[in-house]
């Protein structure tokens, strides 16, 4: 049994905070979980119900928006998820195949879903081989389509997915998995918008699964009630063990990431089985992730550093400028950066376990400069811990 502490109802509240007074009589409270920092969730209402296009109860289009999502609390049929092949500790995300002549050969690679779908009106890949050739990937590499993106790409996909048969198109590309879109759960919108966006994410993976793809739910959430929703969903879907969560926006903050990871621990306790987390941008939280049984880190760091002509040192993990001639391909530099970065992630994990550092934030203690400015002090016991910290901060 995992030892868990009392958690706050949201990642930004205190454990004993109570739900807003305006939420207590709201008919949507049992589903949304309410807010804990305001009277209710309508404090940022635009005041223009005629033109409001989000899932706000005051909007004249509220019913249309909810209906478009398929509605929340809808039962999702059994989903397809391939669990035959394991995933490594680190998976690089490759955003394009430009400035390379040779295919990148790695066991598993991620490709942004919406980079594939963005230009389908002008260019569709004719086959899985054509798709891999475009992104410069080896035929032997297993591919995960990663559906983590900003709102404009997410909304564009939602708008055109049905008319352009996008799930069916993506199913022809020979990918191993596809993650659910991470539709936003912003703090300054009515919580019914959260319910609609969760419903849209689930509807997308239902369509992916129906098209024949192996799907990975994205566990987007901002309060305890939404995590209970995911526990209920996963209990109803024992075929799901792979789940995704991004740590690039709000969850990039250690305190917020710790709350979400501990909520995920509680989900595992409730459903009675372990999960394998795809932590998108989660390298910065290696110590926190060690609380989970299985995880895989996905990011674009080696790819982006290669594009900006940076080379990672095998000695200390630092990035140095690597000048290239005009037109020189980047195949060797990318291969080097992916190898060294992946090895660095593995070594950081080993050192974390060796020095029993359960939480990255435990090395940070509150500090003050005596002049009213506060911050955090980094506490390390030896040079090996300092070298580990340097690697985790280097990217």
KOLMAR-157193 format. One record per residue (C-alpha): x, y, z. Coordinates in nm, 2 decimals, padded with zeros to 4 digits, always signed. Example, Ala and Ser with C-alpha at 12.3 -4.5 7.8 and 13.67 -1.06 7.14 Angstrom:
<sites>
<site u="+01.23" v="-00.45" w="+00.78"/>
<site u="+01.37" v="-00.11" w="+00.71"/>
</sites>
This chain:
<sites>
<site u="+00.00" v="+00.00" w="+00.00"/>
<site u="+00.14" v="+00.34" w="-00.10"/>
<site u="+00.17" v="+00.59" w="+00.18"/>
<site u="-00.01" v="+00.91" w="+00.08"/>
<site u="-00.06" v="+01.24" w="+00.25"/>
<site u="-00.37" v="+01.46" w="+00.26"/>
<site u="-00.39" v="+01.65" w="-00.07"/>
<site u="-00.55" v="+01.98" w="-00.14"/>
<site u="-00.87" v="+01.99" w="-00.36"/>
<site u="-00.67" v="+02.17" w="-00.64"/>
<site u="-00.30" v="+02.21" w="-00.71"/>
<site u="-00.31" v="+02.57" w="-00.61"/>
<site u="-00.52" v="+02.55" w="-00.29"/>
<site u="-00.47" v="+02.44" w="+00.07"/>
<site u="-00.59" v="+02.10" w="+00.20"/>
<site u="-00.87" v="+02.25" w="+00.41"/>
<site u="-01.00" v="+02.50" w="+00.16"/>
<site u="-01.38" v="+02.48" w="+00.10"/>
<site u="-01.56" v="+02.51" w="-00.23"/>
<site u="-01.69" v="+02.86" w="-00.33"/>
<site u="-02.02" v="+02.97" w="-00.18"/>
<site u="-02.17" v="+03.03" w="-00.52"/>
<site u="-02.08" v="+02.67" w="-00.62"/>
<site u="-02.27" v="+02.50" w="-00.34"/>
<site u="-02.62" v="+02.53" w="-00.51"/>
<site u="-02.49" v="+02.48" w="-00.86"/>
<site u="-02.64" v="+02.18" w="-01.04"/>
<site u="-02.30" v="+02.12" w="-01.21"/>
<site u="-02.10" v="+02.09" w="-00.89"/>
<site u="-02.11" v="+01.71" w="-00.86"/>
<site u="-01.95" v="+01.68" w="-01.21"/>
<site u="-01.71" v="+01.98" w="-01.21"/>
<site u="-01.59" v="+01.98" w="-00.85"/>
<site u="-01.62" v="+02.36" w="-00.81"/>
<site u="-01.37" v="+02.63" w="-00.75"/>
<site u="-01.18" v="+02.71" w="-00.43"/>
<site u="-01.04" v="+03.05" w="-00.50"/>
<site u="-01.35" v="+03.25" w="-00.58"/>
<site u="-01.73" v="+03.28" w="-00.52"/>
<site u="-01.79" v="+03.07" w="-00.82"/>
<site u="-01.65" v="+03.00" w="-01.17"/>
<site u="-01.83" v="+03.29" w="-01.34"/>
<site u="-01.61" v="+03.57" w="-01.21"/>
<site u="-01.44" v="+03.61" w="-01.55"/>
<site u="-01.77" v="+03.60" w="-01.75"/>
<site u="-01.74" v="+03.80" w="-02.07"/>
<site u="-02.10" v="+03.94" w="-02.02"/>
<site u="-02.18" v="+03.88" w="-02.39"/>
<site u="-02.40" v="+03.57" w="-02.39"/>
<site u="-02.52" v="+03.62" w="-02.74"/>
<site u="-02.17" v="+03.59" w="-02.89"/>
<site u="-02.00" v="+03.37" w="-02.63"/>
<site u="-01.88" v="+03.04" w="-02.79"/>
<site u="-01.75" v="+02.85" w="-02.49"/>
<site u="-01.95" v="+02.61" w="-02.27"/>
<site u="-02.07" v="+02.88" w="-02.03"/>
<site u="-02.42" v="+02.83" w="-01.87"/>
<site u="-02.50" v="+03.19" w="-01.95"/>
<site u="-02.41" v="+03.16" w="-02.32"/>
<site u="-02.70" v="+03.14" w="-02.57"/>
<site u="-02.50" v="+02.86" w="-02.74"/>
<site u="-02.44" v="+02.65" w="-02.43"/>
<site u="-02.66" v="+02.36" w="-02.54"/>
<site u="-02.50" v="+02.36" w="-02.89"/>
<site u="-02.14" v="+02.34" w="-02.75"/>
<site u="-02.23" v="+02.06" w="-02.50"/>
<site u="-02.40" v="+01.87" w="-02.78"/>
<site u="-02.10" v="+01.91" w="-03.01"/>
<site u="-01.87" v="+01.75" w="-02.75"/>
<site u="-02.10" v="+01.45" w="-02.72"/>
<site u="-02.18" v="+01.54" w="-02.36"/>
<site u="-02.01" v="+01.45" w="-02.04"/>
<site u="-02.08" v="+01.14" w="-01.83"/>
<site u="-02.12" v="+00.95" w="-02.16"/>
<site u="-02.02" v="+00.59" w="-02.14"/>
<site u="-01.71" v="+00.52" w="-02.36"/>
<site u="-01.70" v="+00.17" w="-02.52"/>
<site u="-01.39" v="-00.05" w="-02.48"/>
<site u="-01.09" v="+00.11" w="-02.64"/>
<site u="-00.80" v="-00.04" w="-02.83"/>
<site u="-00.46" v="-00.02" w="-02.66"/>
<site u="-00.16" v="-00.22" w="-02.77"/>
<site u="+00.04" v="-00.35" w="-02.47"/>
<site u="+00.25" v="-00.60" w="-02.64"/>
<site u="+00.56" v="-00.39" w="-02.66"/>
<site u="+00.72" v="-00.20" w="-02.37"/>
<site u="+00.84" v="+00.16" w="-02.39"/>
<site u="+01.18" v="+00.29" w="-02.30"/>
<site u="+01.26" v="+00.54" w="-02.03"/>
<site u="+01.31" v="+00.82" w="-02.29"/>
<site u="+01.14" v="+00.89" w="-02.62"/>
<site u="+01.26" v="+01.18" w="-02.84"/>
<site u="+01.00" v="+01.39" w="-03.02"/>
<site u="+01.10" v="+01.47" w="-03.38"/>
<site u="+00.91" v="+01.76" w="-03.53"/>
<site u="+01.02" v="+01.74" w="-03.89"/>
<site u="+01.28" v="+01.58" w="-04.12"/>
<site u="+01.44" v="+01.90" w="-04.26"/>
<site u="+01.82" v="+01.93" w="-04.29"/>
<site u="+01.87" v="+01.55" w="-04.27"/>
<site u="+01.95" v="+01.30" w="-04.54"/>
<site u="+01.95" v="+00.97" w="-04.34"/>
<site u="+01.66" v="+00.82" w="-04.14"/>
<site u="+01.69" v="+00.84" w="-03.76"/>
<site u="+01.70" v="+00.49" w="-03.61"/>
<site u="+01.58" v="+00.48" w="-03.25"/>
<site u="+01.35" v="+00.21" w="-03.09"/>
<site u="+01.06" v="+00.45" w="-03.03"/>
<site u="+01.00" v="+00.81" w="-03.15"/>
<site u="+00.72" v="+01.06" w="-03.10"/>
<site u="+00.58" v="+01.28" w="-03.38"/>
<site u="+00.34" v="+01.57" w="-03.32"/>
<site u="-00.01" v="+01.47" w="-03.44"/>
<site u="-00.11" v="+01.81" w="-03.55"/>
<site u="+00.20" v="+01.86" w="-03.76"/>
<site u="+00.07" v="+01.56" w="-03.96"/>
<site u="-00.29" v="+01.69" w="-03.99"/>
<site u="-00.22" v="+02.06" w="-04.03"/>
<site u="-00.17" v="+02.05" w="-04.41"/>
<site u="-00.39" v="+01.76" w="-04.51"/>
<site u="-00.58" v="+01.98" w="-04.76"/>
<site u="-00.25" v="+02.03" w="-04.95"/>
<site u="-00.05" v="+01.72" w="-04.87"/>
<site u="-00.15" v="+01.38" w="-04.75"/>
<site u="+00.10" v="+01.10" w="-04.70"/>
<site u="+00.03" v="+00.82" w="-04.94"/>
<site u="+00.16" v="+00.55" w="-04.71"/>
<site u="+00.33" v="+00.47" w="-04.38"/>
<site u="+00.67" v="+00.47" w="-04.57"/>
<site u="+00.60" v="+00.82" w="-04.72"/>
<site u="+00.51" v="+00.95" w="-04.37"/>
<site u="+00.84" v="+00.81" w="-04.22"/>
<site u="+01.04" v="+00.94" w="-04.51"/>
<site u="+00.90" v="+01.29" w="-04.46"/>
<site u="+01.00" v="+01.29" w="-04.09"/>
<site u="+01.33" v="+01.12" w="-04.15"/>
<site u="+01.25" v="+00.81" w="-03.95"/>
<site u="+01.37" v="+00.45" w="-03.98"/>
<site u="+01.12" v="+00.19" w="-04.09"/>
<site u="+01.21" v="-00.01" w="-03.77"/>
<site u="+01.13" v="+00.28" w="-03.53"/>
<site u="+00.80" v="+00.25" w="-03.35"/>
<site u="+00.60" v="+00.58" w="-03.37"/>
<site u="+00.38" v="+00.75" w="-03.11"/>
<site u="+00.16" v="+01.04" w="-03.24"/>
<site u="+00.18" v="+01.30" w="-02.97"/>
<site u="-00.14" v="+01.51" w="-02.95"/>
<site u="-00.01" v="+01.78" w="-02.71"/>
<site u="-00.04" v="+02.13" w="-02.86"/>
<site u="-00.16" v="+02.48" w="-02.82"/>
<site u="-00.53" v="+02.57" w="-02.85"/>
<site u="-00.54" v="+02.69" w="-03.21"/>
<site u="-00.41" v="+02.35" w="-03.34"/>
<site u="-00.64" v="+02.16" w="-03.11"/>
<site u="-00.95" v="+02.36" w="-03.21"/>
<site u="-00.86" v="+02.33" w="-03.58"/>
<site u="-00.84" v="+01.95" w="-03.54"/>
<site u="-01.17" v="+01.94" w="-03.37"/>
<site u="-01.33" v="+02.15" w="-03.63"/>
<site u="-01.22" v="+01.95" w="-03.93"/>
<site u="-01.16" v="+01.59" w="-03.80"/>
<site u="-01.49" v="+01.46" w="-03.91"/>
<site u="-01.52" v="+01.63" w="-04.25"/>
<site u="-01.17" v="+01.54" w="-04.35"/>
<site u="-01.18" v="+01.19" w="-04.20"/>
<site u="-00.87" v="+01.26" w="-04.00"/>
<site u="-00.88" v="+00.96" w="-03.76"/>
<site u="-00.91" v="+00.73" w="-04.06"/>
<site u="-00.62" v="+00.90" w="-04.23"/>
<site u="-00.40" v="+00.88" w="-03.93"/>
<site u="-00.48" v="+00.51" w="-03.90"/>
<site u="-00.31" v="+00.45" w="-04.24"/>
<site u="+00.03" v="+00.58" w="-04.12"/>
<site u="+00.15" v="+00.27" w="-03.93"/>
<site u="+00.19" v="+00.43" w="-03.59"/>
<site u="+00.20" v="+00.22" w="-03.27"/>
<site u="+00.00" v="+00.46" w="-03.04"/>
<site u="-00.17" v="+00.80" w="-03.05"/>
<site u="-00.23" v="+01.01" w="-02.74"/>
<site u="-00.56" v="+01.20" w="-02.68"/>
<site u="-00.56" v="+01.57" w="-02.75"/>
<site u="-00.50" v="+01.78" w="-02.44"/>
<site u="-00.79" v="+02.03" w="-02.47"/>
<site u="-00.73" v="+02.32" w="-02.22"/>
<site u="-00.86" v="+02.34" w="-01.87"/>
<site u="-00.80" v="+02.71" w="-01.81"/>
<site u="-00.85" v="+02.86" w="-01.47"/>
<site u="-01.04" v="+03.16" w="-01.59"/>
<site u="-01.33" v="+02.99" w="-01.76"/>
<site u="-01.65" v="+02.83" w="-01.63"/>
<site u="-01.59" v="+02.47" w="-01.51"/>
<site u="-01.85" v="+02.35" w="-01.76"/>
<site u="-01.59" v="+02.43" w="-02.02"/>
<site u="-01.36" v="+02.18" w="-01.85"/>
<site u="-01.63" v="+01.92" w="-01.87"/>
<site u="-01.68" v="+01.98" w="-02.24"/>
<site u="-01.31" v="+01.96" w="-02.31"/>
<site u="-01.27" v="+01.64" w="-02.12"/>
<site u="-01.56" v="+01.50" w="-02.32"/>
<site u="-01.40" v="+01.61" w="-02.65"/>
<site u="-01.07" v="+01.45" w="-02.55"/>
<site u="-01.25" v="+01.12" w="-02.48"/>
<site u="-01.45" v="+01.14" w="-02.80"/>
<site u="-01.13" v="+01.18" w="-03.00"/>
<site u="-00.97" v="+00.87" w="-02.86"/>
<site u="-01.30" v="+00.68" w="-02.92"/>
<site u="-01.27" v="+00.79" w="-03.29"/>
<site u="-00.91" v="+00.69" w="-03.30"/>
<site u="-00.98" v="+00.35" w="-03.15"/>
<site u="-01.27" v="+00.29" w="-03.39"/>
<site u="-01.03" v="+00.37" w="-03.68"/>
<site u="-00.80" v="+00.09" w="-03.55"/>
<site u="-00.54" v="+00.29" w="-03.36"/>
<site u="-00.40" v="+00.21" w="-03.02"/>
<site u="-00.50" v="+00.50" w="-02.79"/>
<site u="-00.35" v="+00.66" w="-02.48"/>
<site u="-00.58" v="+00.89" w="-02.27"/>
<site u="-00.44" v="+01.22" w="-02.17"/>
<site u="-00.52" v="+01.27" w="-01.80"/>
<site u="-00.59" v="+01.65" w="-01.81"/>
<site u="-00.73" v="+01.77" w="-01.47"/>
<site u="-00.72" v="+02.07" w="-01.24"/>
<site u="-00.90" v="+01.95" w="-00.93"/>
<site u="-00.96" v="+01.64" w="-00.72"/>
<site u="-01.31" v="+01.57" w="-00.87"/>
<site u="-01.15" v="+01.55" w="-01.22"/>
<site u="-00.89" v="+01.30" w="-01.09"/>
<site u="-01.18" v="+01.09" w="-00.94"/>
<site u="-01.34" v="+01.11" w="-01.28"/>
<site u="-01.02" v="+00.96" w="-01.43"/>
<site u="-01.01" v="+00.69" w="-01.16"/>
<site u="-01.37" v="+00.59" w="-01.25"/>
<site u="-01.29" v="+00.59" w="-01.62"/>
<site u="-00.98" v="+00.37" w="-01.58"/>
<site u="-01.17" v="+00.13" w="-01.35"/>
<site u="-01.43" v="+00.09" w="-01.63"/>
<site u="-01.15" v="+00.04" w="-01.88"/>
<site u="-00.91" v="-00.23" w="-01.76"/>
<site u="-00.76" v="-00.25" w="-02.11"/>
<site u="-00.59" v="+00.09" w="-02.04"/>
<site u="-00.25" v="+00.09" w="-01.87"/>
<site u="-00.07" v="+00.36" w="-02.07"/>
<site u="-00.17" v="+00.72" w="-01.99"/>
<site u="-00.02" v="+01.06" w="-02.07"/>
<site u="+00.02" v="+01.39" w="-01.89"/>
<site u="+00.20" v="+01.70" w="-01.99"/>
<site u="+00.44" v="+01.89" w="-01.76"/>
<site u="+00.52" v="+02.19" w="-01.99"/>
<site u="+00.27" v="+02.45" w="-01.88"/>
<site u="+00.13" v="+02.48" w="-01.52"/>
<site u="+00.27" v="+02.14" w="-01.42"/>
<site u="+00.62" v="+02.26" w="-01.50"/>
<site u="+00.61" v="+02.42" w="-01.15"/>
<site u="+00.74" v="+02.15" w="-00.90"/>
<site u="+00.47" v="+02.21" w="-00.64"/>
<site u="+00.19" v="+02.17" w="-00.90"/>
<site u="+00.36" v="+01.87" w="-01.06"/>
<site u="+00.39" v="+01.70" w="-00.72"/>
<site u="+00.02" v="+01.74" w="-00.66"/>
<site u="-00.07" v="+01.58" w="-00.99"/>
<site u="+00.17" v="+01.29" w="-00.95"/>
<site u="+00.04" v="+01.22" w="-00.60"/>
<site u="-00.32" v="+01.23" w="-00.74"/>
<site u="-00.21" v="+00.98" w="-01.00"/>
<site u="-00.08" v="+00.76" w="-00.72"/>
<site u="-00.42" v="+00.78" w="-00.56"/>
<site u="-00.58" v="+00.68" w="-00.89"/>
<site u="-00.37" v="+00.37" w="-00.90"/>
<site u="-00.48" v="+00.29" w="-00.55"/>
<site u="-00.84" v="+00.33" w="-00.64"/>
<site u="-00.83" v="+00.12" w="-00.95"/>
<site u="-00.61" v="-00.15" w="-00.80"/>
<site u="-00.34" v="-00.16" w="-01.07"/>
<site u="-00.03" v="+00.02" w="-01.19"/>
<site u="-00.02" v="+00.26" w="-01.48"/>
<site u="+00.26" v="+00.36" w="-01.72"/>
<site u="+00.28" v="+00.73" w="-01.75"/>
<site u="+00.40" v="+00.91" w="-02.06"/>
<site u="+00.53" v="+01.23" w="-01.90"/>
<site u="+00.55" v="+01.49" w="-02.18"/>
<site u="+00.82" v="+01.74" w="-02.08"/>
<site u="+00.86" v="+01.56" w="-01.75"/>
<site u="+01.24" v="+01.53" w="-01.73"/>
<site u="+01.25" v="+01.82" w="-01.50"/>
<site u="+01.05" v="+01.62" w="-01.25"/>
<site u="+01.26" v="+01.30" w="-01.25"/>
<site u="+01.25" v="+01.28" w="-00.87"/>
<site u="+00.88" v="+01.31" w="-00.85"/>
<site u="+00.82" v="+01.06" w="-01.12"/>
<site u="+01.01" v="+00.80" w="-00.92"/>
<site u="+00.70" v="+00.77" w="-00.70"/>
<site u="+00.53" v="+00.59" w="-00.99"/>
<site u="+00.59" v="+00.23" w="-01.09"/>
<site u="+00.65" v="+00.30" w="-01.46"/>
<site u="+00.70" v="+00.61" w="-01.67"/>
<site u="+00.85" v="+00.73" w="-02.00"/>
<site u="+00.97" v="+01.08" w="-02.06"/>
<site u="+00.90" v="+01.25" w="-02.40"/>
<site u="+01.04" v="+01.58" w="-02.51"/>
<site u="+01.19" v="+01.76" w="-02.81"/>
<site u="+01.51" v="+01.89" w="-02.64"/>
<site u="+01.76" v="+01.70" w="-02.85"/>
<site u="+01.58" v="+01.78" w="-03.17"/>
<site u="+01.54" v="+02.16" w="-03.09"/>
<site u="+01.90" v="+02.19" w="-02.97"/>
<site u="+02.02" v="+02.02" w="-03.29"/>
<site u="+01.82" v="+02.27" w="-03.50"/>
<site u="+02.00" v="+02.55" w="-03.31"/>
<site u="+02.34" v="+02.39" w="-03.36"/>
<site u="+02.40" v="+02.28" w="-03.01"/>
<site u="+02.60" v="+01.96" w="-02.91"/>
<site u="+02.56" v="+01.79" w="-02.58"/>
<site u="+02.87" v="+01.69" w="-02.39"/>
<site u="+02.91" v="+01.33" w="-02.28"/>
<site u="+03.12" v="+01.45" w="-01.99"/>
<site u="+02.90" v="+01.70" w="-01.81"/>
<site u="+02.58" v="+01.72" w="-02.00"/>
<site u="+02.63" v="+02.08" w="-02.11"/>
<site u="+02.53" v="+02.22" w="-02.45"/>
<site u="+02.80" v="+02.39" w="-02.66"/>
<site u="+02.77" v="+02.57" w="-02.99"/>
<site u="+02.84" v="+02.34" w="-03.28"/>
<site u="+02.90" v="+02.54" w="-03.60"/>
<site u="+02.81" v="+02.37" w="-03.94"/>
<site u="+02.88" v="+02.46" w="-04.30"/>
<site u="+02.59" v="+02.60" w="-04.51"/>
<site u="+02.38" v="+02.31" w="-04.63"/>
<site u="+02.56" v="+02.06" w="-04.41"/>
<site u="+02.31" v="+01.78" w="-04.30"/>
<site u="+02.24" v="+01.75" w="-03.93"/>
<site u="+02.20" v="+01.37" w="-03.92"/>
<site u="+02.52" v="+01.30" w="-03.71"/>
<site u="+02.45" v="+01.59" w="-03.47"/>
<site u="+02.09" v="+01.47" w="-03.41"/>
<site u="+02.20" v="+01.11" w="-03.36"/>
<site u="+02.47" v="+01.22" w="-03.11"/>
<site u="+02.23" v="+01.45" w="-02.91"/>
<site u="+01.96" v="+01.19" w="-02.89"/>
<site u="+02.21" v="+00.92" w="-02.77"/>
<site u="+02.38" v="+01.14" w="-02.51"/>
<site u="+02.06" v="+01.30" w="-02.39"/>
<site u="+01.89" v="+00.96" w="-02.35"/>
<site u="+02.19" v="+00.82" w="-02.17"/>
<site u="+02.18" v="+01.12" w="-01.94"/>
<site u="+01.82" v="+01.06" w="-01.85"/>
<site u="+01.90" v="+00.70" w="-01.76"/>
<site u="+02.20" v="+00.80" w="-01.55"/>
<site u="+02.00" v="+01.07" w="-01.37"/>
<site u="+01.74" v="+00.81" w="-01.28"/>
<site u="+02.01" v="+00.58" w="-01.15"/>
<site u="+02.16" v="+00.86" w="-00.94"/>
<site u="+01.82" v="+00.96" w="-00.81"/>
<site u="+01.76" v="+00.60" w="-00.69"/>
<site u="+02.11" v="+00.58" w="-00.55"/>
<site u="+02.08" v="+00.89" w="-00.34"/>
<site u="+01.71" v="+00.83" w="-00.25"/>
<site u="+01.59" v="+01.16" w="-00.36"/>
<site u="+01.21" v="+01.11" w="-00.37"/>
<site u="+01.12" v="+01.46" w="-00.47"/>
<site u="+01.31" v="+01.71" w="-00.67"/>
<site u="+01.16" v="+01.99" w="-00.46"/>
<site u="+01.31" v="+01.85" w="-00.14"/>
<site u="+01.65" v="+01.99" w="-00.23"/>
<site u="+01.49" v="+02.33" w="-00.23"/>
<site u="+01.44" v="+02.51" w="+00.10"/>
<site u="+01.28" v="+02.85" w="+00.15"/>
<site u="+01.54" v="+03.12" w="+00.18"/>
<site u="+01.55" v="+03.50" w="+00.22"/>
<site u="+01.82" v="+03.75" w="+00.15"/>
<site u="+01.73" v="+03.96" w="+00.46"/>
<site u="+01.60" v="+04.25" w="+00.25"/>
<site u="+01.25" v="+04.12" w="+00.20"/>
<site u="+01.32" v="+03.92" w="-00.11"/>
<site u="+01.25" v="+03.55" w="-00.08"/>
<site u="+01.34" v="+03.25" w="-00.29"/>
<site u="+01.48" v="+02.90" w="-00.26"/>
<site u="+01.81" v="+02.76" w="-00.15"/>
<site u="+01.96" v="+02.45" w="-00.32"/>
<site u="+02.08" v="+02.20" w="-00.06"/>
<site u="+02.32" v="+01.92" w="-00.17"/>
<site u="+02.53" v="+01.68" w="+00.03"/>
<site u="+02.80" v="+01.60" w="-00.22"/>
<site u="+02.94" v="+01.67" w="-00.56"/>
<site u="+02.75" v="+01.38" w="-00.72"/>
<site u="+02.42" v="+01.53" w="-00.63"/>
<site u="+02.54" v="+01.87" w="-00.77"/>
<site u="+02.63" v="+01.70" w="-01.10"/>
<site u="+02.29" v="+01.54" w="-01.12"/>
<site u="+02.12" v="+01.87" w="-01.05"/>
<site u="+02.33" v="+02.04" w="-01.33"/>
<site u="+02.22" v="+01.78" w="-01.58"/>
<site u="+01.85" v="+01.82" w="-01.49"/>
<site u="+01.88" v="+02.20" w="-01.53"/>
<site u="+02.10" v="+02.20" w="-01.84"/>
<site u="+01.81" v="+02.16" w="-02.09"/>
</sites>
